[in-house]
Amino acid sequence: MERDKMNVLDLFSGCGGFSQGFIDAGFNVLLGVDHDQAALKTYKYNHKESDVLEADLSQESIIEEIENKVKSNPIDVVIGGPPCQGFSLTGSRDINDTRNSLYLAVVRAVKRFQPKAFVIENVQGIATLYNGTVKQRIINTFEDMGYNVSVTDKPLLAADYGVPQMRKRMFFIGVKKGYGTFEFPKPTHTPENYVTSEQAIGDLPSRVEELGEEIDSYSSVPLSPYQEVFRGTTDVLHNHVASKHTDKVKWVISQVPEGGNHKDLPQGVGESRKFNEAWTRYHSKKPSKTIDTGHRNHFHYKYNRVPTVRENARLQSFKDDFVFKGTRTQQNRQVGNAVPPLLSFNLASALKDHLEGVAAFKTPPKDSVVN
């Protein structure tokens, strides 16, 4: 019996941004696995057809629990974004950092389930860390397991694929030998037509006079094609609650020009934060900076406050009908850690076309079979 959709296993799933892109591209995501309970609550709320498993993926025994969850369903694609602290340019650079080996959870899953393909996402620093040793180790591991591995020549820029954000990430995509070699999709956007911050979030209430509620209403019709699409199917506004700043903090933010950062502050102002991303205000006519996990270093291009969860979710290409659960801190972490669904969709669509194209080539039409 033929299946309508290919099945996906999502490791380090977080709230489900990676999964969302694959679902939108026509895949069936069977299971999301993560250790973050709040993120899994969000995942299950939004992906009702998928199951979840709260688990520590550094433990080898977890593969048995995953197998019990997916039961006899074949796994066609394994996806995952292992935590990047070990590989990060700002975190530990110890090659023996145990977090650097979390990708082995993906290795174990691929070895057990023998999918047609796998996709790994990670920070851009992984490409050059220790002169490329880590990158090559990942490639060699999967090639030895029978996969042709494609790696982006340079980090993929989310803005090149319609996401209003200058987020850069590396991707490893492997397909089983016999399924050819995967080619990354060409960009859909150029700097001339990048989706800007204003085009992404300009229709959302200002939250200048009030903080807002977890479930609220829109104050404007969509003002751009992006807003029209990314309002999704909801007619109510979720997760658009502003942070309460002191008058002093709001005054400091007001000193940062649009598109500026701490370097633009008057001498003696904002001295507590003097690193690259500190006191950064988005520019209305450009994509946003990389969304963080709620460190409160970035500010709205127009208003003197940090972005709301919904604003950051829009900048990450989550539709408004994707609702985030948990505390505000947990919600911000979920949004910042996610793979942008629109970027995931572009990769998933290209992978689906590749796998289905190869399968069609390898399987002759029924009426061509001679008895």
C-alpha positions as a Markdown table, in Angstrom:
| # | Residue | x | y | z |
|---|---|---|---|---|
| 1 | Met | 0.0 | 0.0 | 0.0 |
| 2 | Glu | 1.5 | 3.3 | -1.1 |
| 3 | Arg | 1.8 | 6.2 | 1.4 |
| 4 | Asp | 0.6 | 9.7 | 0.5 |
| 5 | Lys | 3.3 | 11.4 | 2.4 |
| 6 | Met | 6.9 | 10.8 | 3.5 |
| 7 | Asn | 7.4 | 10.5 | 7.3 |
| 8 | Val | 9.7 | 12.7 | 9.3 |
| 9 | Leu | 11.4 | 12.4 | 12.7 |
| 10 | Asp | 12.4 | 15.7 | 14.2 |
| 11 | Leu | 15.2 | 15.6 | 16.8 |
| 12 | Phe | 15.9 | 18.6 | 19.0 |
| 13 | Ser | 12.6 | 19.8 | 17.7 |
| 14 | Gly | 12.1 | 22.7 | 20.1 |
| 15 | Cys | 8.7 | 24.4 | 19.5 |
| 16 | Gly | 8.5 | 23.0 | 15.9 |
| 17 | Gly | 9.7 | 25.5 | 13.4 |
| 18 | Phe | 11.7 | 23.0 | 11.5 |
| 19 | Ser | 8.7 | 20.6 | 11.5 |
| 20 | Gln | 6.4 | 23.4 | 10.4 |
| 21 | Gly | 8.3 | 23.9 | 7.2 |
| 22 | Phe | 8.3 | 20.1 | 6.4 |
| 23 | Ile | 4.5 | 19.9 | 7.1 |
| 24 | Asp | 3.9 | 22.9 | 4.8 |
| 25 | Ala | 5.9 | 21.1 | 2.1 |
| 26 | Gly | 3.7 | 18.0 | 2.3 |
| 27 | Phe | 5.6 | 15.8 | 4.7 |
| 28 | Asn | 4.0 | 13.9 | 7.6 |
| 29 | Val | 6.0 | 14.6 | 10.8 |
| 30 | Leu | 5.5 | 11.6 | 13.2 |
| 31 | Leu | 7.4 | 12.8 | 16.2 |
| 32 | Gly | 9.2 | 15.8 | 17.8 |
| 33 | Val | 11.8 | 15.0 | 20.4 |
| 34 | Asp | 13.3 | 17.5 | 22.8 |
| 35 | His | 14.1 | 17.9 | 26.5 |
| 36 | Asp | 12.3 | 21.3 | 26.8 |
| 37 | Gln | 8.9 | 20.6 | 28.3 |
| 38 | Ala | 7.5 | 24.1 | 27.5 |
| 39 | Ala | 8.7 | 23.9 | 23.9 |
| 40 | Leu | 7.1 | 20.5 | 23.5 |
| 41 | Lys | 3.8 | 21.9 | 24.9 |
| 42 | Thr | 4.0 | 24.5 | 22.1 |
| 43 | Tyr | 4.9 | 21.8 | 19.6 |
| 44 | Lys | 2.0 | 19.6 | 20.4 |
| 45 | Tyr | -0.5 | 22.5 | 20.5 |
| 46 | Asn | 0.4 | 23.5 | 17.0 |
| 47 | His | 1.2 | 20.1 | 15.5 |
| 48 | Lys | -1.8 | 18.1 | 16.7 |
| 49 | Glu | -1.2 | 15.3 | 14.2 |
| 50 | Ser | 2.4 | 14.7 | 15.5 |
| 51 | Asp | 3.5 | 13.0 | 18.7 |
| 52 | Val | 6.1 | 14.4 | 21.1 |
| 53 | Leu | 8.7 | 12.8 | 23.3 |
| 54 | Glu | 10.4 | 14.6 | 26.2 |
| 55 | Ala | 13.9 | 13.1 | 26.3 |
| 56 | Asp | 17.6 | 13.7 | 26.7 |
| 57 | Leu | 19.1 | 13.0 | 23.3 |
| 58 | Ser | 22.6 | 12.7 | 24.7 |
| 59 | Gln | 21.5 | 9.3 | 26.1 |
| 60 | Glu | 22.0 | 6.4 | 23.7 |
| 61 | Ser | 19.1 | 4.5 | 25.2 |
| 62 | Ile | 16.6 | 7.1 | 24.0 |
| 63 | Ile | 16.7 | 5.6 | 20.5 |
| 64 | Glu | 14.6 | 2.7 | 21.9 |
| 65 | Glu | 12.0 | 5.1 | 23.2 |
| 66 | Ile | 11.9 | 6.8 | 19.8 |
| 67 | Glu | 11.4 | 3.5 | 18.1 |
| 68 | Asn | 8.5 | 2.6 | 20.5 |
| 69 | Lys | 6.9 | 6.0 | 19.7 |
| 70 | Val | 7.0 | 5.7 | 15.9 |
| 71 | Lys | 6.1 | 2.0 | 16.1 |
| 72 | Ser | 6.2 | 0.3 | 12.7 |
| 73 | Asn | 6.0 | 3.5 | 10.7 |
| 74 | Pro | 9.0 | 3.9 | 8.4 |
| 75 | Ile | 11.1 | 7.0 | 8.7 |
| 76 | Asp | 11.9 | 8.7 | 5.4 |
| 77 | Val | 13.7 | 11.8 | 6.7 |
| 78 | Val | 15.4 | 12.6 | 10.0 |
| 79 | Ile | 15.8 | 16.3 | 10.7 |
| 80 | Gly | 17.5 | 18.1 | 13.6 |
| 81 | Gly | 19.2 | 21.2 | 14.9 |
| 82 | Pro | 21.5 | 20.0 | 17.7 |
| 83 | Pro | 22.1 | 22.6 | 20.4 |
| 84 | Cys | 24.8 | 24.9 | 19.1 |
| 85 | Gln | 26.5 | 26.1 | 22.3 |
| 86 | Gly | 29.6 | 23.9 | 21.7 |
| 87 | Phe | 29.9 | 25.0 | 18.0 |
| 88 | Ser | 29.0 | 28.6 | 18.6 |
| 89 | Leu | 31.4 | 31.5 | 17.9 |
| 90 | Thr | 30.4 | 32.9 | 21.3 |
| 91 | Gly | 30.3 | 29.8 | 23.3 |
| 92 | Ser | 32.9 | 27.2 | 24.3 |
| 93 | Arg | 35.4 | 26.3 | 21.6 |
| 94 | Asp | 36.5 | 23.1 | 23.1 |
| 95 | Ile | 36.3 | 20.4 | 20.5 |
| 96 | Asn | 35.8 | 17.9 | 23.3 |
| 97 | Asp | 32.8 | 19.8 | 24.6 |
| 98 | Thr | 30.1 | 17.1 | 25.0 |
| 99 | Arg | 27.6 | 19.4 | 23.3 |
| 100 | Asn | 29.7 | 19.1 | 20.2 |
| 101 | Ser | 28.8 | 15.4 | 20.0 |
| 102 | Leu | 25.0 | 15.9 | 20.3 |
| 103 | Tyr | 24.9 | 15.5 | 16.5 |
| 104 | Leu | 25.6 | 11.8 | 17.3 |
| 105 | Ala | 21.9 | 11.6 | 18.3 |
| 106 | Val | 21.1 | 12.2 | 14.6 |
| 107 | Val | 23.8 | 9.6 | 13.7 |
| 108 | Arg | 22.2 | 7.0 | 15.9 |
| 109 | Ala | 18.7 | 7.7 | 14.5 |
| 110 | Val | 19.9 | 7.5 | 10.9 |
| 111 | Lys | 21.7 | 4.3 | 11.6 |
| 112 | Arg | 18.6 | 2.8 | 13.3 |
| 113 | Phe | 15.9 | 4.0 | 10.9 |
| 114 | Gln | 17.9 | 4.1 | 7.6 |
| 115 | Pro | 15.9 | 7.1 | 6.2 |
| 116 | Lys | 16.1 | 8.2 | 2.6 |
| 117 | Ala | 17.6 | 11.5 | 3.8 |
| 118 | Phe | 18.6 | 13.6 | 6.8 |
| 119 | Val | 18.9 | 17.3 | 7.4 |
| 120 | Ile | 21.1 | 18.9 | 10.1 |
| 121 | Glu | 21.0 | 22.6 | 10.9 |
| 122 | Asn | 23.7 | 24.5 | 12.9 |
| 123 | Val | 25.4 | 27.8 | 13.5 |
| 124 | Gln | 27.7 | 29.2 | 10.8 |
| 125 | Gly | 30.8 | 28.8 | 13.0 |
| 126 | Ile | 30.6 | 25.0 | 12.5 |
| 127 | Ala | 32.0 | 25.3 | 9.0 |
| 128 | Thr | 35.4 | 26.8 | 10.1 |
| 129 | Leu | 35.7 | 25.6 | 13.7 |
| 130 | Tyr | 39.1 | 24.0 | 14.2 |
| 131 | Asn | 40.0 | 24.5 | 10.6 |
| 132 | Gly | 36.9 | 22.6 | 9.4 |
| 133 | Thr | 37.6 | 19.5 | 11.5 |
| 134 | Val | 34.1 | 19.3 | 13.0 |
| 135 | Lys | 32.4 | 19.8 | 9.6 |
| 136 | Gln | 34.5 | 17.1 | 8.0 |
| 137 | Arg | 33.9 | 14.7 | 10.9 |
| 138 | Ile | 30.1 | 15.1 | 10.3 |
| 139 | Ile | 30.5 | 14.6 | 6.6 |
| 140 | Asn | 32.8 | 11.5 | 6.9 |
| 141 | Thr | 30.5 | 9.9 | 9.5 |
| 142 | Phe | 27.4 | 9.9 | 7.3 |
| 143 | Glu | 29.3 | 9.1 | 4.1 |
| 144 | Asp | 30.6 | 6.0 | 5.8 |
| 145 | Met | 27.0 | 5.1 | 6.6 |
| 146 | Gly | 26.1 | 5.2 | 2.9 |
| 147 | Tyr | 24.9 | 8.8 | 2.3 |
| 148 | Asn | 25.9 | 11.4 | -0.2 |
| 149 | Val | 26.3 | 14.6 | 1.9 |
| 150 | Ser | 25.7 | 18.1 | 0.6 |
| 151 | Val | 26.9 | 21.1 | 2.6 |
| 152 | Thr | 26.2 | 24.7 | 1.9 |
| 153 | Asp | 29.3 | 26.4 | 0.5 |
| 154 | Lys | 28.5 | 29.3 | 2.8 |
| 155 | Pro | 25.8 | 29.6 | 5.5 |
| 156 | Leu | 22.3 | 30.0 | 4.1 |
| 157 | Leu | 20.9 | 33.5 | 4.7 |
| 158 | Ala | 17.3 | 33.3 | 5.7 |
| 159 | Ala | 16.5 | 36.6 | 4.0 |
| 160 | Asp | 17.5 | 35.0 | 0.7 |
| 161 | Tyr | 14.4 | 32.8 | 1.1 |
| 162 | Gly | 11.8 | 35.4 | 2.1 |
| 163 | Val | 12.4 | 35.4 | 5.8 |
| 164 | Pro | 12.6 | 39.0 | 7.1 |
| 165 | Gln | 15.8 | 38.3 | 9.1 |
| 166 | Met | 19.6 | 38.3 | 8.4 |
| 167 | Arg | 20.0 | 34.9 | 10.1 |
| 168 | Lys | 22.8 | 32.7 | 8.8 |
| 169 | Arg | 23.0 | 28.9 | 9.4 |
| 170 | Met | 24.8 | 25.9 | 8.0 |
| 171 | Phe | 22.9 | 22.9 | 6.7 |
| 172 | Phe | 24.1 | 19.4 | 6.0 |
| 173 | Ile | 21.7 | 17.4 | 3.8 |
| 174 | Gly | 22.4 | 13.7 | 3.1 |
| 175 | Val | 20.6 | 11.4 | 0.8 |
| 176 | Lys | 21.1 | 7.6 | 0.6 |
| 177 | Lys | 23.5 | 6.5 | -2.1 |
| 178 | Gly | 21.4 | 5.6 | -5.1 |
| 179 | Tyr | 19.3 | 8.7 | -4.6 |
| 180 | Gly | 21.8 | 11.0 | -6.3 |
| 181 | Thr | 23.2 | 14.1 | -4.7 |
| 182 | Phe | 21.0 | 16.9 | -3.3 |
| 183 | Glu | 21.3 | 20.4 | -4.6 |
| 184 | Phe | 20.3 | 23.3 | -2.4 |
| 185 | Pro | 17.5 | 25.5 | -3.7 |
| 186 | Lys | 18.3 | 28.8 | -5.3 |
| 187 | Pro | 17.4 | 31.9 | -3.4 |
| 188 | Thr | 13.9 | 33.3 | -3.9 |
| 189 | His | 14.9 | 36.9 | -2.9 |
| 190 | Thr | 17.7 | 39.3 | -3.4 |
| 191 | Pro | 18.8 | 42.4 | -1.4 |
| 192 | Glu | 16.7 | 44.5 | -3.7 |
| 193 | Asn | 13.4 | 42.7 | -2.6 |
| 194 | Tyr | 14.2 | 41.4 | 0.9 |
| 195 | Val | 11.2 | 41.4 | 3.2 |
| 196 | Thr | 11.8 | 44.2 | 5.6 |
| 197 | Ser | 11.0 | 44.5 | 9.3 |
| 198 | Glu | 8.3 | 47.0 | 8.6 |
| 199 | Gln | 6.7 | 44.8 | 6.0 |
| 200 | Ala | 6.8 | 41.9 | 8.5 |
| 201 | Ile | 5.4 | 43.6 | 11.7 |
| 202 | Gly | 4.2 | 47.1 | 10.8 |
| 203 | Asp | 0.6 | 46.1 | 11.2 |
| 204 | Leu | 0.9 | 45.0 | 14.8 |
| 205 | Pro | -0.4 | 47.2 | 17.6 |
| 206 | Ser | 2.3 | 49.6 | 18.9 |
| 207 | Arg | 2.0 | 48.6 | 22.6 |
| 208 | Val | 3.0 | 52.1 | 23.6 |
| 209 | Glu | 0.0 | 52.9 | 25.7 |
| 210 | Glu | -0.7 | 49.4 | 27.0 |
| 211 | Leu | 1.2 | 46.1 | 27.3 |
| 212 | Gly | -1.5 | 44.0 | 25.7 |
| 213 | Glu | -2.9 | 40.5 | 26.5 |
| 214 | Glu | -1.9 | 37.0 | 25.5 |
| 215 | Ile | -5.1 | 36.8 | 23.4 |
| 216 | Asp | -5.9 | 40.2 | 21.9 |
| 217 | Ser | -7.2 | 41.8 | 18.7 |
| 218 | Tyr | -5.6 | 43.4 | 15.6 |
| 219 | Ser | -5.7 | 47.2 | 15.3 |
| 220 | Ser | -5.0 | 47.4 | 11.6 |
| 221 | Val | -5.7 | 45.5 | 8.4 |
| 222 | Pro | -2.6 | 43.8 | 6.8 |
| 223 | Leu | -0.4 | 46.5 | 5.3 |
| 224 | Ser | 1.9 | 44.3 | 3.1 |
| 225 | Pro | 1.6 | 40.9 | 1.2 |
| 226 | Tyr | 3.8 | 39.3 | 3.9 |
| 227 | Gln | 1.5 | 40.4 | 6.7 |
| 228 | Glu | -1.5 | 39.2 | 4.7 |
| 229 | Val | 0.0 | 35.7 | 4.4 |
| 230 | Phe | 1.5 | 35.5 | 7.9 |
| 231 | Arg | -1.7 | 36.4 | 9.7 |
| 232 | Gly | -2.5 | 32.8 | 8.9 |
| 233 | Thr | -6.0 | 31.5 | 9.6 |
| 234 | Thr | -6.5 | 33.3 | 12.9 |
| 235 | Asp | -8.7 | 36.3 | 13.5 |
| 236 | Val | -7.3 | 37.0 | 17.0 |
| 237 | Leu | -3.8 | 38.1 | 18.0 |
| 238 | His | -1.7 | 35.9 | 20.2 |
| 239 | Asn | 1.5 | 36.5 | 22.1 |
| 240 | His | 1.8 | 40.2 | 21.4 |
| 241 | Val | 2.5 | 41.4 | 25.0 |
| 242 | Ala | 5.1 | 44.2 | 25.5 |
| 243 | Ser | 7.8 | 44.1 | 28.2 |
| 244 | Lys | 7.6 | 46.7 | 30.9 |
| 245 | His | 10.7 | 49.0 | 30.8 |
| 246 | Thr | 11.7 | 51.6 | 33.3 |
| 247 | Asp | 11.7 | 55.2 | 32.1 |
| 248 | Lys | 15.5 | 55.2 | 32.2 |
| 249 | Val | 15.7 | 52.1 | 29.9 |
| 250 | Lys | 13.2 | 53.7 | 27.5 |
| 251 | Trp | 15.2 | 56.9 | 27.5 |
| 252 | Val | 18.4 | 55.0 | 26.6 |
| 253 | Ile | 16.6 | 53.1 | 23.8 |
| 254 | Ser | 15.3 | 56.4 | 22.5 |
| 255 | Gln | 18.9 | 57.5 | 22.0 |
| 256 | Val | 19.6 | 54.7 | 19.5 |
| 257 | Pro | 18.9 | 55.7 | 15.9 |
| 258 | Glu | 17.1 | 53.4 | 13.5 |
| 259 | Gly | 19.5 | 50.7 | 12.5 |
| 260 | Gly | 22.0 | 51.8 | 15.1 |
| 261 | Asn | 23.6 | 50.2 | 18.2 |
| 262 | His | 25.6 | 50.9 | 21.3 |
| 263 | Lys | 28.2 | 52.7 | 19.2 |
| 264 | Asp | 25.7 | 55.4 | 18.4 |
| 265 | Leu | 24.8 | 56.2 | 22.0 |
| 266 | Pro | 26.1 | 59.4 | 23.6 |
| 267 | Gln | 29.2 | 59.1 | 25.8 |
| 268 | Gly | 28.4 | 57.7 | 29.2 |
| 269 | Val | 25.0 | 56.3 | 28.1 |
| 270 | Gly | 24.4 | 52.5 | 28.1 |
| 271 | Glu | 27.8 | 51.8 | 29.6 |
| 272 | Ser | 26.5 | 48.5 | 31.1 |
| 273 | Arg | 26.4 | 46.9 | 27.6 |
| 274 | Lys | 29.2 | 47.4 | 25.2 |
| 275 | Phe | 29.3 | 44.3 | 23.0 |
| 276 | Asn | 28.4 | 43.8 | 19.3 |
| 277 | Glu | 24.7 | 43.2 | 19.5 |
| 278 | Ala | 24.0 | 45.5 | 22.5 |
| 279 | Trp | 21.4 | 48.3 | 22.2 |
| 280 | Thr | 20.6 | 47.4 | 18.5 |
| 281 | Arg | 17.6 | 48.9 | 16.9 |
| 282 | Tyr | 16.1 | 47.2 | 13.9 |
| 283 | His | 15.8 | 49.2 | 10.6 |
| 284 | Ser | 12.3 | 49.5 | 9.2 |
| 285 | Lys | 13.6 | 49.2 | 5.6 |
| 286 | Lys | 15.8 | 46.1 | 6.2 |
| 287 | Pro | 15.4 | 42.6 | 7.5 |
| 288 | Ser | 16.0 | 42.3 | 11.2 |
| 289 | Lys | 19.1 | 41.1 | 12.9 |
| 290 | Thr | 19.2 | 37.4 | 14.0 |
| 291 | Ile | 16.5 | 36.9 | 16.5 |
| 292 | Asp | 18.0 | 35.9 | 19.9 |
| 293 | Thr | 16.4 | 34.0 | 22.7 |
| 294 | Gly | 15.2 | 36.9 | 24.7 |
| 295 | His | 18.4 | 38.7 | 25.8 |
| 296 | Arg | 16.7 | 42.1 | 25.4 |
| 297 | Asn | 19.5 | 43.5 | 23.2 |
| 298 | His | 17.4 | 44.3 | 20.2 |
| 299 | Phe | 14.7 | 47.0 | 19.9 |
| 300 | His | 11.7 | 47.8 | 17.7 |
| 301 | Tyr | 12.6 | 50.0 | 14.7 |
| 302 | Lys | 10.1 | 52.6 | 15.8 |
| 303 | Tyr | 9.1 | 52.1 | 19.5 |
| 304 | Asn | 11.3 | 52.3 | 22.5 |
| 305 | Arg | 10.9 | 48.7 | 23.7 |
| 306 | Val | 12.1 | 45.2 | 22.9 |
| 307 | Pro | 10.0 | 43.3 | 20.3 |
| 308 | Thr | 7.1 | 41.1 | 21.5 |
| 309 | Val | 7.1 | 37.4 | 21.1 |
| 310 | Arg | 4.7 | 37.8 | 18.2 |
| 311 | Glu | 6.9 | 40.4 | 16.5 |
| 312 | Asn | 9.9 | 38.1 | 16.7 |
| 313 | Ala | 7.8 | 35.1 | 15.6 |
| 314 | Arg | 6.8 | 37.1 | 12.5 |
| 315 | Leu | 10.4 | 38.0 | 11.8 |
| 316 | Gln | 11.2 | 34.2 | 12.1 |
| 317 | Ser | 8.4 | 33.5 | 9.6 |
| 318 | Phe | 5.9 | 31.9 | 12.0 |
| 319 | Lys | 2.3 | 32.5 | 11.0 |
| 320 | Asp | 0.1 | 34.2 | 13.6 |
| 321 | Asp | -1.9 | 31.0 | 14.1 |
| 322 | Phe | 1.2 | 29.4 | 15.5 |
| 323 | Val | 0.6 | 30.0 | 19.3 |
| 324 | Phe | 3.5 | 29.9 | 21.8 |
| 325 | Lys | 2.9 | 28.4 | 25.2 |
| 326 | Gly | 4.7 | 28.9 | 28.6 |
| 327 | Thr | 6.1 | 32.0 | 30.3 |
| 328 | Arg | 7.2 | 34.9 | 28.3 |
| 329 | Thr | 10.8 | 33.9 | 28.9 |
| 330 | Gln | 10.1 | 30.4 | 27.6 |
| 331 | Gln | 8.2 | 31.8 | 24.6 |
| 332 | Asn | 11.2 | 34.0 | 23.6 |
| 333 | Arg | 13.6 | 31.1 | 23.9 |
| 334 | Gln | 11.4 | 28.9 | 21.8 |
| 335 | Val | 11.1 | 31.6 | 19.0 |
| 336 | Gly | 14.9 | 32.4 | 19.1 |
| 337 | Asn | 16.0 | 28.7 | 19.0 |
| 338 | Ala | 13.7 | 27.8 | 16.1 |
| 339 | Val | 14.6 | 27.1 | 12.5 |
| 340 | Pro | 12.6 | 29.7 | 10.5 |
| 341 | Pro | 9.6 | 27.7 | 9.0 |
| 342 | Leu | 9.8 | 29.5 | 5.7 |
| 343 | Leu | 13.5 | 28.6 | 5.3 |
| 344 | Ser | 12.7 | 25.0 | 6.4 |
| 345 | Phe | 9.8 | 24.9 | 3.8 |
| 346 | Asn | 12.2 | 25.9 | 1.0 |
| 347 | Leu | 14.7 | 23.1 | 1.9 |
| 348 | Ala | 11.9 | 20.6 | 2.5 |
| 349 | Ser | 10.3 | 21.3 | -0.9 |
| 350 | Ala | 13.6 | 20.9 | -2.7 |
| 351 | Leu | 14.3 | 17.7 | -0.8 |
| 352 | Lys | 10.8 | 16.3 | -1.6 |
| 353 | Asp | 11.2 | 17.1 | -5.3 |
| 354 | His | 14.6 | 15.4 | -5.3 |
| 355 | Leu | 13.5 | 12.2 | -3.5 |
| 356 | Glu | 10.3 | 11.9 | -5.5 |
| 357 | Gly | 12.1 | 12.7 | -8.8 |
| 358 | Val | 14.6 | 9.9 | -8.1 |
| 359 | Ala | 11.9 | 7.5 | -7.1 |
| 360 | Ala | 9.9 | 8.2 | -10.2 |
| 361 | Phe | 13.0 | 7.7 | -12.3 |
| 362 | Lys | 13.8 | 4.4 | -10.6 |
| 363 | Thr | 10.2 | 3.0 | -10.7 |
| 364 | Pro | 8.8 | 2.3 | -14.2 |
| 365 | Pro | 5.2 | 3.1 | -14.9 |
| 366 | Lys | 2.9 | 0.1 | -14.3 |
| 367 | Asp | 1.8 | -0.1 | -18.0 |
| 368 | Ser | 5.5 | -0.4 | -19.1 |
| 369 | Val | 6.1 | -3.6 | -17.2 |
| 370 | Val | 6.1 | -6.6 | -19.5 |
| 371 | Asn | 4.6 | -9.8 | -18.0 |
